[in-house]
Amino acid sequence: MTVLLAATIGALVGCASDPPPPPDLVPQQAAATIAQLWSQEQMNHFKVTFHSDDLVECGVKNDLWKLVEVTDRNGNAWSTTYRLTDRGNKIVTAINLKETGRGHEILLKGPYRIEVTGITDGAQPFTKQAAFRWDIDWDKAPDDLKACIPRFELSGNETALFQLDNNNWKFVSYMNPEDIQASPPPPDGAPASTPVVSLPLPH
């Protein structure tokens, strides 16, 4: 009886000394972290590329961008391009507009909504990949943005890399498509994907 009691106590002491498992990264936490980055204007500017025959003229009429001459060091004009006005700078970060109407590029500022669509293990130990879809929060978007840029173009997909640091999951960076680790198939009986979580990012 004494031997059995000693063995039981020893087993309990051994279990108590084992470090707790690291916390799991859940969609709510991933979404909240990305939301915080957006509110602090860090790594939050998503780019869209689309075609529109009316975009350039609409932006000029609404004083969002204007055609300017690009000059060399001697002051000689050698090309023209569209640049944001002070008003335009309040709604987007950068533009690259095409006279042909094909392949306009706009770097957005938000406001965004995100939807975490899945979380998988990263390629390195103690890393996670959080896939999410973003779109402009149309209800909070400024009227100048709505005036010229079509709503259905203001969305995209990203994957964020998180790393465990001091038992907390920290955002590292957005990932290039070629760097994204394919997740292994779930075991029999396991859910096929992480539950989807939608979150409006703070204004």
VENGIBEL-V534589 format. One record per backbone hydrogen bond with DSSP energy under -1.0 kcal/mol. CO is the residue of the C=O (numbers start at 1). NH is the residue of the N-H. If there is no record, write none. Layout:
CO/NH, CO/NH
This chain:
1/5, 2/6, 3/7, 4/8, 5/9, 6/10, 7/11, 8/12, 9/13, 10/14, 11/15, 12/16, 13/17, 26/30, 27/31, 28/32, 29/33, 30/34, 31/35, 32/36, 33/37, 34/38, 35/39, 36/40, 37/42, 38/41, 46/108, 48/106, 50/104, 54/58, 55/59, 56/60, 57/61, 58/62, 59/64, 60/63, 64/85, 66/83, 68/81, 70/78, 70/79, 72/75, 76/72, 79/70, 81/68, 83/66, 85/89, 88/91, 88/92, 94/107, 96/105, 98/101, 101/52, 104/50, 105/96, 106/48, 107/93, 107/94, 111/137, 112/201, 113/135, 114/199, 115/133, 116/197, 118/131, 120/129, 126/164, 127/122, 128/162, 129/120, 130/160, 131/117, 131/118, 132/158, 133/115, 134/156, 135/113, 136/138, 137/140, 137/141, 142/146, 143/147, 145/149, 150/153, 151/154, 153/155, 154/136, 156/134, 158/132, 159/175, 160/130, 161/172, 161/173, 162/128, 163/170, 165/168, 168/165, 170/163, 173/161, 176/179, 187/190, 197/116, 199/114
